[in-house]
């Protein structure tokens, strides 16, 4: 119903505008004295059009200063009318005065009716349309820029969240190792320093070469084996090291599997890290450790980073009684 009313209203406005023009042309025919070859006529017409443009720009600027947003184009058109009436009346009076003639109120009214139809509706309408779409386009670009800036800021926050998350878990490993075997602490600290150095260097990057990440992961696996001995059987089976990956994604997945699942020398937890096309799949049986505190930062972190950077989903969940994480490999041209 609303759509029908809107269509009828538009048709009515078109009919009224057309009728106004026909009336205007009729009045010009019976009482006008316009001559195409008269240069003064063209000069006056130019200034009439210019006054329409100026009045429109003034109205739009004032409404912008007043921060009018809703129905701005309608208010702008209405506001131009009194300005245009003033400007075009002054032009007409000056033009008549240059010939030593006066201008009656009836003549001013007729001139206004003619100039509205002849110039103002077109000049002002097209100017408002341009200003409206230009402003809309600028606003859209600003919104896109603001969105990108917000996403960039969120991404930096996610990166910063990784640093305490990584350090917290490795300090827990060091604490546990110190209680078990002090002789291994020095070697663990050296390997941890190498791993953390990689972290500090690559934390600023959105992606890293897969081969660099795998080198880092092997050192992390060494740290893990130093702590847990044979409690966790970690199989890293990736021959094709082409492509790029989110930094520390594999380490976080491995860390997540170890933290939340129980393993022992008599019954090791098997963790497989294999490549399948452009996916690296991390798989482990589910043997949940009771009363484990879960910060939720790990998988959530890399999932959000993939979403922000590449608009790609990172799958993780239970498949055939195994917990599976699939990390995409990024092919950068």
N, C-alpha and C positions, 0 to 999 in steps of 0.2 A: 504493500500500500504506500509506504513512504517513497519507494522508488518511482511509482506511478505519479505521485504528487510532484516529485522533483522534476520529472520529465515534463509534465504539464506546465510547471512554473517556468522552466527554461524556454519552452515554446511560446508562452505568453510574453516573456521578456523580449524574445526575438520579434514577435509580432508588433509589440509596442514600439520597439526601436525602429523597425522598418516603416511603420506608420508615421513616426516622427520624421524620418528622413523624407518620405514622400511629401508630407506637409511642408517641410522646409524647402524642398525643391519647387513645389507649387508656388510658395510665397516668393521665392527668388525669381521665378519665371514672370510673375505678374507685376512685381514691383522692384526687382533688382536691376542693377546697372553694371554687373561684372563684365569686364572685357578681358579676354585672354591675352591680347597683345599689349595690354597696359602694364608696364614694368612696375608701376607703383602698387598695382594689385598683388603682384607676386611678392614684393617686399613686405607688404602688410601681412599677407598669408604666412610668410616665413616667420615673422615676429609673433603671429598668433600661435603657430605650432611651437615656437620656442617658449612662449609663455606657458603652454600646456606642459611641456617637458619640465620646465623649471618648477612649476607649481607641484608637479608630481614628485620630483626629487625632494623638494622641501617637505612635503607631507610624509614621504617615506622615511626621511631622516628623522623627523620629529617623532614619528611613531616608534622608530628603532630606539631613539633616545629614551622614550617612555617605556621601553621594553614590552611593547604590545606584540603578542604572538598570535593569539586566536583571532581569526577572521581579519588579519592585518590588511590583506589586499582589498577587502571591502571598505574598511575604514579609510584606507589611503585614497581610494577613488572618491569617496564622499568628501573627504577633506580637501581634495584638489578643487572641487567645484567653486567654493567661495573665492579661493585664490585666483582661479582662472577667470572668474567673473570680474574680479578687480583688475587683473592684468589686461584682459582683452578690452574692457571698457576704456581704460586709460589709452590703449593703443588706438581705439576707434576715435576717441575724442581728439587725440593729437593729430590723427590722420585728417579728420574733418577740419581741424583748426588750420592745418597747413594750406588748405584751399580757401581759408577765410569763411568757413561754414560752421554752423552750430550743430549740436546733436541733441535731439529731443529724447525723452524717456522712451517713447515708442520705438524710435530708431535704435536706441541702445538695446532694447528688448529683442528686436528683430535681429540685430547683429549678434547678440548672444546666442539666440536659437540657431542661427546659421553656423557660427563658429564651433558650437558644441558638436553639431552633426558633421561639419566639414573637417574639423581637425581634432578636437579634444578627445572624443570617444576613441579614436584610433590611436593617437599619440600617447595619451595617458594609459589606455588599456594595454598597449604593447609594452610601454615602459614598466608598468606595474608587473606585467607577466614576466618580463626579463628580470626585474629586481627580485621577484618572489622565487623564481626558479634558481637564480644565482645564489640567493641567501640559503635556500634549501640545500643546494649542492655544497656550499661552504659548511653548513651545519652537519651534513652527512659526513664530509671529510673530517671534520673535527671530532665527530663521534667515533669514526673508525680509528683516528689517531689516538683518542683517549682510550679506546678499547685495547689497542696494541700496547699502549703504555702501561695499562693496568695488567695485561697479561705478562708483559715483560717484568713488571714489578713482582707479580705473583711467582714467576719463574725464578727470579733471583731469591725470593724468600724460600722457595722449595730447595734451591741449591744450598742455601745457608742451613736449612734444617738437616741436610745430609751430614754436615760436619760433626755436630754434637752426637747425632745418631751413630755414626761410624766410630767416633772416639769412645762413646759410652760403652758400646758392646765390646770393643777391644780392651778397654780397661777392666771390664768384667772378666775377660779371658786372662789378662795378666794377673788379676787378683787371685783367680782360681789356680793359676799355674804357680804362683808364689806360695800358696798353701801346700801344693803337691810336691814340687821339686824345684828348689832354689837354683840348682845347677843349670836349669834350662832358661832361667829368667833373662840372662845376658843375651843369649842367642835370640830369644823371642823379641827382646827390645830392639835389637839390630834389624831384624826382619820387619818389625812393626814400623821402624823409622823409614825403611825403604818404601813400604806400602803407603805410609802416611805422606811421604814426600811426593809420591805419585798423585795422591789425592789432592794435595795442595796445589800442584802444578796444573792438574786437569779439571779442577773444580770450576774454573771459569769458562770451560768449553761446553757447548751444547751437545756435540758429538765428538767421538774419538775414533781412530782406526781400530777395527776389531782386533787386529794383531797386537796392538798395544794393550788393549783391555785384557786380552788373554794372558799376556805376560804378567800383568798385574794380578790377575786371578790366580795364576799358578803360585805366586808368592803368598797370596792370601790362603790358598789351600795348604801350603807348607806351614803357615802359622797355625792353621786349624789342626793339622795332623800332629804338630808339636804339642798341642794342648790335650787332644783327645786320643792320641795314639791310634788305635785301630777301631775306635767306637763308631767312626763314620767312614764308610767306604765311598770315596768321591771319584767318580769316573768322568774325566774331561776328555771327550772324544770329538774334537773338531779339527779336521784337516784343512778345510777351506777357510782361510782367514781373511777373505776379501770382504769389503764393506765397512760400514761405520755403525756405531752403537752409542746409546746414551751412556755417559761415564758412570761406572760403578753399578750398573744395572745387574750384571751377573753376580757380582759380589753380594749385593743386597739380597738377591734371591737365594743364594747359597747360605748366607747368614740367617735368613728367615727359616730355611729348612732345618738348620742345626739348632736354632734357638727353640723351636716349637715342637721338635720331635726327639724322641729318646733313642739313643744308641748305646751299645756296650760292646766290649771286646768279644764277648761270647755270642752276641747277636747284633752285628753291625747294621747301622742304617745305611742303605744303599742310596746314593744321590747321583743321578746321571745328568750330565750336561752335554747335549748333542745338538748338532745343527741339522735342520731339515729345510732345505731351500733357503728362503730368506727369514727363517724363524730359528731361534735357539730355544730349545725346550729343556726346562729344568724339571726333573721328575723325582719324587721320593715317596715311599710308603708313608701312610699316616700313622704315627705313633705319638700322639700328643702327650706332651709333658704337663703334668698337673700343676696348677698354681703358678703358671708362667705369666709374668707381667708383659702385656703387649702394648707398646706405644702406638702401633698402627702407622708409624711413619714410613717404614720401608717400602712395601709394595704400593702403598698409596702415593708415595713420592714419585716413583718412576712412572706409575700410571698417569699421574697428572702431567708430568713432564712430556711424556709422549703425546698426550692430548693437546697440550699447548703448542708444542713445536711442530708436530707432524699431522695432527688431527687423525691419529690412528689409535685404535683400542689395543690395550695390552691385556691379554687373557690370563686369568689365573682362577683356579678352582679345582674341584674334586673330579677326577676321571678314573673310573674303575678302581676305586679305593686308594688311588694315588693323588697326591697334591701336585698339580701341574701349573707351571708358569711358562708362557710363551712370549719371548722378547723379540720384537721385530728387528731385523737388520736393515739399516738405512742405506740405500744406494744413492750416493751423491754424484751427480754428473759433473 
